[in-house]
Amino acid sequence: MNGSLARTLWVLAGLVAGLALGALLGNSSSGLLLQSIAEPVGGIWLDALKMTVVPLVFAMLFTGITEAAESAASGGLAARALAWFAALLLGSALFSVLVVPLLLDVWPVASGEAAALLASGKNAAAIPAAPPFSEWLRSFVPTNPVGAAATGAMVPLVVFALVFGLAATRLPDSPRAALTGLFDAIVQAMLVIIDWVLWAAPAGVFGLAVGVGATLGGGAFGLLGHYIALVVTVQALLIMLVYPFAVVVGRVRLGGFIRALAPVQLVAISTQSSIACLPTMVEAATSLGVADAPRRLVLPLAVSLFKITSPCANLAVILYLASVHGVALGLPQLAAGIAVALAVAVASAGLPGGTSFFLACVPIAAAMGVPTQLLPLLLAVEVVPDIFRTIGNVTADVAVTAAIGRGFSDT
């Protein structure tokens, strides 16, 4: 059993044990004693994970924008690929904010479970008031970037990181390399800290789950099952749209595309890693008749920067939490969430599933004003939605490579 799978299973065991013990003991004297010990442990672990988010997001956005700029400058094929990535990621985000509310209307969060969670006061939602449009528009530009970082204001921080990264691409080689090296080192250091914190995830998730189990009882398992079904469904619907895209834009035959993707998707299911699927993706693109140059350039670029399920799934997570907490989301909150989701989709590309899940979801939730206390519990069951994340990503990687490659072969 590899280390990543073993860690996932331990986290899942911590979740089940915490929910079960919390539900079994409830608010008895033994249950209250357990909660008084477990909940501070869970809170400390959650705070330790949160402390890495701001520096890691900023540093990864900076390095991501400089790498993307260098790729675009390397030739028209790369620039065309980046344009397709941007358009499809935007489509993924819009798909989520349109479809998830419809799914929740058809199959809403159980009102009793959500009400019990909110009544506990441990995860109470503070519903933000929608600001005037002019004030909302101005909030995208930080008057004090350091203050934005200190308060966790993710939207202006993301804007500043993108502008700062673009400005760095105009610098001479030496100072640009120095800045890139500095922020790359920050990324690596933050990832080491996150790895340390995630080793304690079974204990942290157990501590957080005890209180939820005591509040919801057996309903906690129903809430998590409903969450998994919703996030998997919205991703499955998105994946289904990739097939007509490949046929219409990539001009491949549907049967051929299905056959070519079958071995890629099997590797995706078994590894949950887009990088591990790269050799089979190259074979799939070859069987679809994609030219050599797009195969060599676009597929590695897609694996590095293009995660089509990221905006869709991450926004679905936050929209689900908003529904649980009763947070009403207006157009400003949705627009802010989409903007941050697109930025972190690129910034978190290539990270392990657990790391990228938390790195992406915390900034999106902060931008939309949605509480994040339940995120560690959702992280514990992310193993199922993550399979569909990987399947969707590799399917879209091959489809967009076919689309770009077909255009390339015609020039």
C-alpha positions in Angstrom: 0.0 0.0 0.0 1.5 3.3 -1.0 1.9 6.1 1.5 -0.7 8.4 0.0 -3.4 5.7 0.1 -2.5 4.7 3.6 -2.7 8.3 4.8 -6.1 8.7 3.1 -7.4 5.5 4.8 -6.2 6.7 8.2 -7.9 10.1 7.7 -11.1 8.3 6.7 -10.8 6.1 9.8 -10.4 9.2 12.0 -13.5 10.7 10.4 -15.6 7.5 10.9 -14.4 7.0 14.5 -15.0 10.6 15.4 -18.5 10.7 14.0 -19.4 7.3 15.5 -18.1 8.2 19.0 -19.7 11.6 18.9 -23.0 10.1 17.9 -22.8 7.3 20.4 -21.8 9.4 23.4 -23.8 12.5 22.4 -23.9 15.2 25.2 -23.5 12.7 28.0 -20.9 13.4 30.6 -18.4 11.1 28.8 -19.3 12.8 25.5 -18.8 16.3 26.8 -15.4 15.2 28.3 -14.4 13.7 24.9 -15.5 16.9 23.1 -13.5 19.1 25.5 -10.4 17.2 24.6 -11.0 16.4 21.0 -12.3 19.8 19.7 -9.2 21.9 20.7 -7.0 19.3 19.0 -9.1 19.6 15.8 -9.1 23.3 16.0 -5.3 23.6 16.4 -4.8 21.2 13.4 -7.2 23.2 11.3 -5.5 26.5 12.2 -2.1 24.9 11.4 -3.4 24.0 7.9 -4.9 27.4 7.3 -1.7 29.3 8.2 -0.1 28.1 5.0 -2.8 29.2 2.6 -2.0 32.9 2.1 1.8 32.5 1.5 1.3 29.4 -0.6 -1.5 30.9 -2.8 0.5 34.1 -3.4 3.8 32.3 -4.2 2.1 29.7 -6.5 0.2 32.4 -8.4 3.4 34.3 -8.9 5.4 31.3 -10.2 2.4 30.1 -12.2 1.9 33.4 -14.1 5.7 33.7 -14.8 5.8 30.1 -16.2 2.6 30.7 -18.2 4.1 33.9 -19.7 7.3 32.1 -20.6 5.3 29.2 -22.3 3.2 31.7 -24.3 6.4 33.5 -25.4 7.8 30.2 -26.6 5.5 30.0 -29.6 2.1 30.3 -31.1 1.1 26.7 -30.3 1.7 27.3 -26.5 -0.2 30.6 -26.6 -3.1 28.9 -28.4 -3.1 26.1 -25.8 -3.2 28.7 -22.9 -6.1 30.4 -24.5 -8.0 27.2 -24.8 -7.2 26.3 -21.2 -8.5 29.7 -20.0 -11.7 29.5 -21.9 -12.5 25.9 -20.8 -11.6 26.6 -17.1 -14.1 29.6 -17.2 -16.7 27.3 -18.8 -16.1 24.8 -16.0 -16.6 27.4 -13.3 -19.8 28.8 -14.9 -21.1 25.3 -15.3 -20.8 24.7 -11.6 -22.5 27.8 -10.5 -25.4 27.1 -12.8 -25.8 23.4 -12.3 -25.1 22.9 -8.6 -28.0 25.2 -7.4 -30.3 23.2 -9.7 -29.1 19.9 -8.2 -29.6 21.3 -4.7 -33.1 22.3 -5.7 -33.9 18.8 -6.9 -32.1 17.1 -4.0 -31.6 19.7 -1.2 -29.5 19.3 2.0 -31.7 17.6 4.6 -33.1 20.6 6.5 -33.0 18.8 9.9 -29.3 18.0 9.6 -28.4 21.5 8.5 -30.5 23.0 11.2 -29.0 20.8 13.9 -25.5 21.8 12.8 -26.3 25.5 12.8 -28.1 25.3 16.1 -25.0 23.9 17.7 -23.4 27.3 17.3 -20.0 25.6 16.4 -20.3 26.3 12.7 -22.6 29.3 12.6 -22.6 31.2 9.4 -22.1 34.9 9.3 -24.0 35.9 6.1 -22.2 38.8 4.4 -24.3 41.7 3.2 -23.9 42.3 -0.5 -22.0 45.6 -1.1 -23.0 48.2 -3.6 -21.7 47.4 -7.1 -19.2 50.3 -7.1 -17.7 49.2 -3.8 -17.6 45.6 -4.9 -15.7 46.5 -8.1 -13.2 48.6 -6.1 -12.6 45.8 -3.7 -10.7 43.9 -6.4 -7.8 46.3 -6.2 -6.1 46.2 -2.8 -5.0 49.6 -1.3 -2.8 47.6 1.1 -1.8 44.2 -0.2 -0.1 43.3 3.2 -3.4 44.2 5.0 -5.3 42.0 2.5 -3.0 39.1 3.3 -3.3 39.7 7.0 -7.1 39.6 7.0 -7.3 36.8 4.4 -9.1 39.0 1.8 -8.4 36.6 -1.0 -9.8 38.4 -4.0 -7.6 41.5 -3.8 -4.7 39.4 -2.8 -5.1 37.2 -5.9 -5.4 40.3 -8.1 -2.2 41.7 -6.7 -0.3 38.4 -7.1 -1.3 38.2 -10.8 -0.3 41.9 -11.4 2.9 41.4 -9.5 3.7 38.2 -11.5 3.0 39.9 -14.8 5.2 42.9 -13.9 8.0 40.4 -13.0 7.9 39.0 -16.5 9.0 42.4 -17.8 12.1 42.5 -15.7 15.6 41.6 -16.9 16.6 38.0 -16.6 18.6 38.3 -13.4 16.1 40.0 -11.1 13.3 38.0 -12.6 15.2 34.7 -11.9 15.9 35.9 -8.3 12.2 36.6 -7.6 11.1 33.3 -9.2 13.7 31.4 -7.2 12.5 33.1 -4.0 8.8 32.4 -4.5 9.5 28.8 -5.7 11.4 28.3 -2.5 8.5 29.6 -0.5 6.2 27.2 -2.3 8.5 24.3 -1.5 8.8 25.3 2.2 5.0 25.7 2.5 4.5 22.2 1.0 6.8 20.7 3.5 4.8 22.3 6.3 1.5 21.1 4.8 3.0 17.6 4.6 3.8 17.8 8.3 0.3 19.0 9.1 -1.4 16.3 7.0 0.5 13.6 8.8 -1.6 14.7 11.9 -4.8 14.7 9.8 -6.3 11.5 11.3 -6.1 13.1 14.8 -7.3 16.5 13.6 -10.2 15.2 11.6 -11.2 12.9 14.5 -11.2 15.9 16.8 -13.4 17.9 14.5 -15.7 15.0 13.7 -16.5 14.3 17.4 -18.4 17.5 17.7 -20.3 17.1 14.4 -21.2 13.5 15.4 -22.5 14.6 18.7 -24.6 17.3 17.0 -26.0 15.3 14.1 -25.8 11.8 15.3 -26.2 9.3 12.4 -27.3 12.2 10.2 -23.7 13.2 9.8 -23.1 10.1 7.5 -26.1 11.1 5.5 -24.8 14.6 5.1 -21.4 13.4 3.8 -23.1 10.8 1.5 -25.2 13.6 0.0 -22.2 15.8 -0.5 -20.2 13.0 -2.3 -23.2 12.3 -4.6 -23.6 16.0 -5.5 -19.9 16.7 -6.2 -19.6 13.4 -8.2 -22.7 14.2 -10.2 -21.7 17.7 -11.2 -18.3 16.4 -12.3 -19.8 13.5 -14.2 -22.0 15.9 -16.1 -19.0 18.1 -16.9 -17.1 15.1 -18.2 -20.0 14.2 -20.5 -19.6 17.6 -22.2 -16.0 16.9 -23.0 -17.0 14.1 -25.5 -19.0 16.4 -27.8 -16.2 19.0 -27.5 -13.7 16.4 -28.8 -16.0 15.4 -31.6 -17.0 18.9 -32.8 -13.8 20.9 -32.1 -11.2 18.1 -32.2 -13.0 16.5 -35.2 -12.5 13.0 -33.9 -14.9 10.1 -34.1 -16.8 9.5 -30.9 -16.2 5.7 -30.9 -12.5 6.3 -31.5 -12.3 8.9 -28.7 -14.0 6.5 -26.3 -11.7 3.6 -27.2 -8.5 5.8 -27.0 -9.5 7.2 -23.6 -10.4 3.9 -22.0 -6.9 2.9 -20.9 -6.1 6.5 -19.8 -9.2 6.6 -17.6 -8.3 3.2 -16.1 -4.9 4.5 -15.1 -6.6 7.7 -13.7 -8.9 5.6 -11.5 -6.1 3.5 -10.2 -3.6 6.3 -9.6 -5.7 9.5 -9.2 -2.7 11.3 -10.8 -2.8 13.1 -14.1 1.0 13.0 -14.3 1.0 9.2 -14.0 -1.5 9.1 -16.9 0.8 11.1 -19.3 2.3 8.2 -21.1 -1.1 6.7 -21.9 -2.4 10.1 -22.9 0.4 10.4 -25.4 -0.6 7.0 -26.8 -4.3 8.1 -26.9 -3.4 11.3 -28.8 -1.3 9.3 -31.2 -4.1 6.9 -31.9 -6.4 9.9 -32.6 -4.0 11.2 -35.2 -2.7 14.2 -33.3 0.4 15.6 -34.8 3.8 15.1 -33.1 4.4 18.8 -32.1 1.1 19.3 -30.3 1.5 15.9 -28.5 5.0 16.9 -27.2 4.0 20.4 -26.2 0.3 20.6 -25.3 -0.1 17.4 -23.3 2.7 18.2 -20.8 1.5 21.8 -20.6 -2.1 20.6 -20.0 -0.9 18.2 -17.2 0.9 21.1 -15.6 -1.6 24.0 -15.9 -5.0 22.6 -17.0 -7.3 21.0 -14.5 -10.8 21.3 -16.0 -12.6 19.8 -13.0 -10.9 22.1 -10.5 -13.1 25.2 -10.8 -16.2 23.0 -11.2 -15.6 20.7 -8.2 -14.1 23.3 -5.9 -17.0 25.7 -6.5 -19.4 22.8 -5.9 -17.8 22.2 -2.5 -18.3 25.8 -1.5 -21.8 26.0 -2.9 -22.7 22.9 -0.9 -21.3 24.4 2.3 -23.2 27.6 1.6 -26.4 25.5 1.4 -25.6 23.7 4.6 -24.9 27.0 6.5 -27.8 28.9 4.9 -25.5 31.5 3.3 -27.3 33.4 0.5 -25.0 34.0 -2.4 -25.6 36.9 -4.7 -23.9 37.8 -8.0 -21.0 39.6 -6.3 -20.1 36.6 -4.2 -20.5 34.2 -7.1 -18.3 36.4 -9.3 -15.6 36.7 -6.6 -15.7 32.9 -6.2 -15.4 32.3 -9.9 -12.4 34.7 -10.1 -10.6 33.0 -7.2 -11.5 29.5 -8.4 -9.9 30.2 -11.8 -6.7 31.6 -10.2 -6.2 28.8 -7.8 -7.0 26.2 -10.4 -3.8 27.2 -12.1 -1.9 27.8 -8.9 -2.7 24.4 -7.4 -2.1 22.3 -10.6 0.2 19.4 -9.9 -0.3 19.3 -6.1 -1.4 16.2 -4.3 -5.2 15.9 -4.0 -5.5 16.7 -0.3 -3.2 19.7 -0.5 -4.8 21.1 -3.6 -8.3 20.5 -2.1 -7.7 22.7 0.9 -5.5 25.2 -0.9 -8.2 25.9 -3.5 -11.3 25.7 -1.3 -10.2 28.0 1.6 -9.6 31.0 -0.7 -12.8 30.4 -2.6 -14.8 30.2 0.6 -13.1 33.3 1.9 -14.0 35.2 -1.2 -17.6 34.1 -1.1 -18.1 34.5 2.7 -18.8 30.9 3.4 -17.6 29.2 6.7 -14.9 26.6 6.3 -15.2 24.6 9.5 -16.6 21.5 7.8 -13.9 21.4 5.1 -11.6 19.0 6.9 -14.5 16.5 7.1 -15.1 16.8 3.4 -11.4 16.4 2.8 -11.6 13.0 4.6 -14.1 11.7 2.0 -12.4 13.5 -1.0 -11.0 10.1 -2.2 -14.3 9.4 -4.1 -14.8 12.8 -5.8 -11.0 12.9 -6.5 -11.3 9.9 -8.8 -13.7 11.8 -10.9 -11.5 14.9 -10.8 -8.7 12.9 -12.3 -10.9 11.2 -14.9 -12.3 14.5 -16.0 -8.8 16.2 -16.2 -7.2 13.5 -18.3 -10.2 13.3 -20.6 -10.1 17.0 -21.2 -6.3 17.0 -21.6 -6.6 14.6 -24.5 -9.6 16.4 -26.0 -8.0 19.8 -26.0 -4.8 18.4 -27.4 -6.8 16.9 -30.2 -8.5 20.2 -30.9 -5.3 22.2 -31.0 -3.5 19.4 -32.9 -6.2 19.3 -35.5 -5.8 23.0 -36.1 -2.1 22.7 -36.1 -2.1 20.0 -38.8 -4.2 22.2 -41.0 -1.7 25.1 -41.0 
